[in-house]
Amino acid sequence: MEISYSQCGDYLIPDLILPEAEQKPIGKYGHLRKRYLKDHRPALYSNLLLSGELHQHLYEIDQACTDRIELITQQMKVQEGVTEALKAVDQIEWVRRMNSIQNRAEEIVLNELVYC
């Protein structure tokens, strides 16, 4: 393995380049996870960053959160009886219940996947 160096004043600094990886879009939950890792788990953040696995980790967390929120939302809708019939009869009540379900599902996912 050959390492190249750059002259910086009196010092030789190794030219470190991260491996090229496919850049997939990271959504809200990936960015929240990144902020959490930077602030509360700096060693893990540095390890993922230096190994080139950070972006993939954030993408996987974002996808897992999105899928989990959708699943929890569907389960809560069935359990609490939030149906299209309710939407047709009382839209305001339907919106209130759906907002409540969405907020609770997001809170569950944030605690399970992002802030752990």
TORZATI-825171 format. One line per 8 residues: number of its first residue (from 1); for each residue x, y, z of N, C-alpha, C. Coordinates in nm, 4 decimals. Example, Ala and Ser with C-alpha at 12.3 -4.5 7.8 and 13.67 -1.06 7.14 Angstrom:
<atoms>
1) 1.3190/-0.5690/0.7800/1.2300/-0.4500/0.7800/1.3200/-0.3300/0.7800 | 1.2850/-0.2250/0.7080/1.3670/-0.1060/0.7140/1.2900/0.0030/0.7870;
</atoms>
This chain:
<atoms>
1) 0.0849/-0.1171/0.0000/0.0000/0.0000/0.0000/0.0899/0.1240/0.0000 | 0.0702/0.2080/-0.0966/0.1519/0.3276/-0.1107/0.0737/0.4488/-0.0626 | 0.1352/0.5287/0.0213/0.0700/0.6477/0.0751/0.1411/0.7699/0.0203 | 0.0635/0.8647/-0.0285/0.1232/0.9889/-0.0772/0.1089/1.0958/0.0307 | 0.2009/1.1911/0.0273/0.2042/1.2959/0.1288/0.2068/1.4332/0.0625 | 0.1561/1.5327/0.1345/0.1618/1.6721/0.0899/0.2452/1.7506/0.1895 | 0.3280/1.8394/0.1377/0.4115/1.9237/0.2225/0.3268/2.0388/0.2750 | 0.3231/2.0567/0.4063/0.2511/2.1675/0.4693/0.3472/2.2315/0.5686;
9) 0.4165/2.3348/0.5236/0.5188/2.3948/0.6085/0.6349/2.2986/0.6237 | 0.6685/2.2637/0.7472/0.7761/2.1682/0.7741/0.7253/2.0256/0.7903 | 0.5963/2.0035/0.7710/0.5359/1.8737/0.7976/0.4899/1.8059/0.6701 | 0.4957/1.6748/0.6705/0.4374/1.5946/0.5637/0.3051/1.5378/0.6150 | 0.1974/1.5730/0.5485/0.0630/1.5294/0.5880/0.0165/1.4222/0.4892 | -0.0293/1.3057/0.5390/-0.0763/1.2025/0.4455/-0.2029/1.2488/0.3726 | -0.2114/1.2154/0.2446/-0.3295/1.2472/0.1643/-0.4324/1.1365/0.1852 | -0.5219/1.1589/0.2790/-0.6253/1.0600/0.3098/-0.7500/1.0911/0.2290;
17) -0.8001/0.9913/0.1615/-0.9196/1.0073/0.0787/-1.0176/0.8981/0.1182 | -1.1408/0.9389/0.1474/-1.2446/0.8420/0.1796/-1.2844/0.7670/0.0543 | -1.3226/0.6411/0.0682/-1.3636/0.5650/-0.0497/-1.4908/0.6248/-0.1104 | -1.4971/0.6200/-0.2429/-1.6151/0.6715/-0.3126/-1.7324/0.5773/-0.2870 | -1.8436/0.6340/-0.2465/-1.9640/0.5549/-0.2201/-2.0817/0.6221/-0.2879 | -2.1795/0.5423/-0.3207/-2.3003/0.5975/-0.3816/-2.3720/0.6845/-0.2790 | -2.4007/0.8065/-0.3163/-2.4645/0.9014/-0.2253/-2.6159/0.8952/-0.2424 | -2.6813/0.8263/-0.1525/-2.8272/0.8181/-0.1537/-2.8820/0.9332/-0.0700;
25) -3.0010/0.9800/-0.1014/-3.0559/1.0928/-0.0252/-3.0886/1.0537/0.1184 | -3.0544/1.1423/0.2093/-3.0825/1.1212/0.3513/-3.1933/1.2177/0.3907 | -3.2946/1.1659/0.4550/-3.4091/1.2473/0.4940/-3.3982/1.3004/0.6359 | -3.5126/1.3374/0.6880/-3.5232/1.3998/0.8200/-3.4609/1.3136/0.9295 | -3.4937/1.1855/0.9312/-3.4480/1.0988/1.0398/-3.2989/1.0686/1.0297 | -3.2455/1.0626/0.9087/-3.1015/1.0466/0.8916/-3.0253/1.1665/0.9443 | -3.0777/1.2862/0.9180/-3.0128/1.4069/0.9685/-3.0239/1.4173/1.1210 | -3.1375/1.3753/1.1755/-3.1515/1.3748/1.3219/-3.0525/1.2773/1.3851;
33) -3.0351/1.1607/1.3220/-2.9406/1.0617/1.3717/-2.7978/1.1161/1.3662 | -2.7645/1.1840/1.2577/-2.6309/1.2418/1.2437/-2.6040/1.3428/1.3545 | -2.7001/1.4303/1.3812/-2.6857/1.5306/1.4868/-2.6690/1.4615/1.6225 | -2.7480/1.3561/1.6474/-2.7380/1.2823/1.7736/-2.5990/1.2207/1.7888 | -2.5506/1.1562/1.6823/-2.4190/1.0937/1.6895/-2.3096/1.1969/1.7145 | -2.3169/1.3108/1.6470/-2.2167/1.4155/1.6661/-2.2159/1.4671/1.8095 | -2.3348/1.4884/1.8652/-2.3457/1.5501/1.9979/-2.3275/1.4528/2.1136 | -2.3763/1.3293/2.0988/-2.3808/1.2379/2.2130/-2.2951/1.1122/2.1979;
41) -2.2581/1.0770/2.0759/-2.1764/0.9573/2.0538/-2.0615/0.9897/1.9584 | -1.9728/1.0820/1.9970/-1.8682/1.1272/1.9043/-1.7724/1.0165/1.8594 | -1.7466/0.9187/1.9443/-1.6560/0.8105/1.9055/-1.7184/0.7266/1.7941 | -1.8455/0.6921/1.8085/-1.9139/0.6155/1.7051/-1.9244/0.6967/1.5761 | -1.9535/0.8249/1.5894/-1.9624/0.9123/1.4729/-1.8290/0.9147/1.3985 | -1.7205/0.9337/1.4703/-1.5882/0.9380/1.4079/-1.5529/0.8048/1.3430 | -1.5850/0.6970/1.4102/-1.5566/0.5645/1.3566/-1.6318/0.5423/1.2250 | -1.7614/0.5760/1.2227/-1.8404/0.5597/1.1007/-1.7903/0.6521/0.9897;
49) -1.7549/0.7735/1.0259/-1.7077/0.8703/0.9272/-1.5753/0.8264/0.8650 | -1.4806/0.7849/0.9487/-1.3486/0.7465/0.8983/-1.3502/0.6152/0.8211 | -1.4444/0.5274/0.8520/-1.4535/0.4009/0.7785/-1.5346/0.4154/0.6502 | -1.5960/0.5321/0.6302/-1.6753/0.5541/0.5096/-1.8142/0.4946/0.5161 | -1.8589/0.4554/0.6334/-1.9890/0.3906/0.6492/-2.0971/0.4842/0.7027 | -2.0636/0.6090/0.7299/-2.1594/0.7010/0.7911/-2.2804/0.7247/0.7020 | -2.2573/0.7557/0.5766/-2.3681/0.7879/0.4869/-2.4637/0.6690/0.4726 | -2.4091/0.5496/0.4574/-2.4931/0.4304/0.4450/-2.5722/0.4066/0.5738;
57) -2.5084/0.4268/0.6884/-2.5762/0.4112/0.8173/-2.6934/0.5087/0.8288 | -2.6701/0.6344/0.7921/-2.7757/0.7352/0.8004/-2.8899/0.7038/0.7048 | -2.8575/0.6558/0.5862/-2.9608/0.6187/0.4891/-3.0451/0.5027/0.5424 | -2.9809/0.4024/0.6002/-3.0533/0.2870/0.6550/-3.1427/0.3278/0.7715 | -3.0939/0.4147/0.8586/-3.1743/0.4634/0.9710/-3.2956/0.5393/0.9184 | -3.2755/0.6243/0.8192/-3.3850/0.7023/0.7618/-3.4914/0.6101/0.7019 | -3.4489/0.5091/0.6278/-3.5436/0.4154/0.5667/-3.6175/0.3348/0.6737 | -3.5447/0.2884/0.7744/-3.6076/0.2099/0.8814/-3.7107/0.2934/0.9569;
65) -3.6785/0.4194/0.9846/-3.7717/0.5078/1.0556/-3.8971/0.5323/0.9732 | -3.8805/0.5597/0.8456/-3.9945/0.5855/0.7584/-4.0865/0.4641/0.7520 | -4.0278/0.3460/0.7332/-4.1084/0.2234/0.7268/-4.1785/0.1953/0.8585 | -4.1067/0.2134/0.9676/-4.1636/0.1852/1.1010/-4.2778/0.2816/1.1340 | -4.2638/0.4098/1.0998/-4.3702/0.5065/1.1254/-4.4955/0.4695/1.0463 | -4.4755/0.4301/0.9227/-4.5902/0.3899/0.8404/-4.6612/0.2697/0.9005 | -4.5856/0.1710/0.9463/-4.6448/0.0516/1.0066/-4.7188/0.0849/1.1361 | -4.6564/0.1613/1.2238/-4.7191/0.1975/1.3514/-4.8449/0.2803/1.3278;
73) -4.8388/0.3729/1.2314/-4.9546/0.4560/1.2006/-5.0721/0.3700/1.1553 | -5.0455/0.2745/1.0668/-5.1528/0.1868/1.0188/-5.2127/0.1047/1.1339 | -5.1276/0.0537/1.2200/-5.1764/-0.0257/1.3333/-5.2598/0.0591/1.4287 | -5.2165/0.1803/1.4569/-5.2914/0.2679/1.5475/-5.4248/0.3102/1.4855 | -5.4254/0.3339/1.3547/-5.5509/0.3702/1.2879/-5.6552/0.2600/1.3048 | -5.6145/0.1353/1.2863/-5.7067/0.0225/1.3023/-5.7499/0.0102/1.4473 | -5.6555/0.0200/1.5385/-5.6839/0.0033/1.6806/-5.7773/0.1120/1.7338 | -5.7628/0.2353/1.6853/-5.8427/0.3468/1.7360/-5.9652/0.3766/1.6506;
81) -5.9857/0.2993/1.5461/-6.1052/0.3162/1.4646/-6.1074/0.4415/1.3788 | -5.9928/0.4849/1.3327/-5.9845/0.6012/1.2443/-5.9986/0.5489/1.1014 | -6.1149/0.5716/1.0415/-6.1458/0.5165/0.9099/-6.1833/0.6267/0.8116 | -6.2010/0.5856/0.6877/-6.2461/0.6788/0.5847/-6.3897/0.7226/0.6118 | -6.4666/0.6375/0.6784/-6.6040/0.6755/0.7137/-6.6022/0.7938/0.8111 | -6.5132/0.7902/0.9074/-6.4982/0.9019/1.0005/-6.4553/1.0274/0.9255 | -6.3690/1.0114/0.8299/-6.3222/1.1247/0.7503/-6.4380/1.1884/0.6728 | -6.5284/1.1057/0.6227/-6.6426/1.1572/0.5468/-6.7429/1.2282/0.6376;
89) -6.7574/1.1791/0.7608/-6.8557/1.2354/0.8531/-6.8020/1.3599/0.9243 | -6.6807/1.3503/0.9783/-6.6249/1.4607/1.0588/-6.4759/1.4766/1.0272 | -6.4460/1.5613/0.9314/-6.3082/1.5777/0.8875/-6.2168/1.6348/0.9960 | -6.2688/1.7275/1.0722/-6.1866/1.7883/1.1772/-6.1457/1.6842/1.2812 | -6.2369/1.5998/1.3216/-6.2059/1.4936/1.4181/-6.1050/1.3955/1.3583 | -6.1224/1.3639/1.2306/-6.0306/1.2714/1.1632/-5.8886/1.3305/1.1606 | -5.8773/1.4576/1.1265/-5.7469/1.5241/1.1224/-5.6852/1.5285/1.2620 | -5.7647/1.5585/1.3628/-5.7138/1.5627/1.5000/-5.6584/1.4266/1.5411;
97) -5.7331/1.3219/1.5134/-5.6883/1.1871/1.5504/-5.5644/1.1448/1.4708 | -5.5634/1.1762/1.3419/-5.4484/1.1383/1.2588/-5.3221/1.2128/1.3025 | -5.3348/1.3396/1.3365/-5.2196/1.4146/1.3865/-5.1675/1.3547/1.5165 | -5.2584/1.3146/1.6027/-5.2194/1.2524/1.7283/-5.1471/1.1203/1.7031 | -5.2014/1.0400/1.6139/-5.1393/0.9115/1.5812/-5.0013/0.9331/1.5200 | -4.9917/1.0255/1.4267/-4.8644/1.0526/1.3597/-4.7586/1.1005/1.4598 | -4.7965/1.1886/1.5499/-4.7016/1.2396/1.6494/-4.6547/1.1304/1.7443 | -4.7467/1.0455/1.7876/-4.7077/0.9366/1.8782/-4.6186/0.8350/1.8078;
105) -4.6510/0.8029/1.6823/-4.5690/0.7080/1.6060/-4.4278/0.7624/1.5864 | -4.4182/0.8914/1.5543/-4.2864/0.9517/1.5359/-4.2065/0.9520/1.6660 | -4.2709/0.9798/1.7762/-4.2019/0.9806/1.9061/-4.1490/0.8411/1.9400 | -4.2277/0.7382/1.9117/-4.1840/0.6004/1.9357/-4.0601/0.5690/1.8529 | -4.0654/0.6027/1.7257/-3.9546/0.5720/1.6348/-3.8288/0.6510/1.6712 | -3.8448/0.7756/1.7069/-3.7279/0.8545/1.7461/-3.6575/0.7921/1.8663 | -3.7340/0.7466/1.9640/-3.6737/0.6858/2.0827/-3.6142/0.5475/2.0537 | -3.6769/0.4720/1.9617/-3.6293/0.3367/1.9317/-3.5085/0.3332/1.8382;
113) -3.5085/0.4193/1.7367/-3.4084/0.4071/1.6319/-3.3089/0.5222/1.6236 | -3.3534/0.6435/1.6477/-3.2647/0.7582/1.6260/-3.1829/0.7897/1.7504 | -3.2457/0.7967/1.8647/-3.1766/0.8375/1.9877/-3.1405/0.7186/2.0745 | -3.0705/0.6233/2.0164/-3.0288/0.5060/2.0956/-2.8817/0.4811/2.0788;
</atoms>
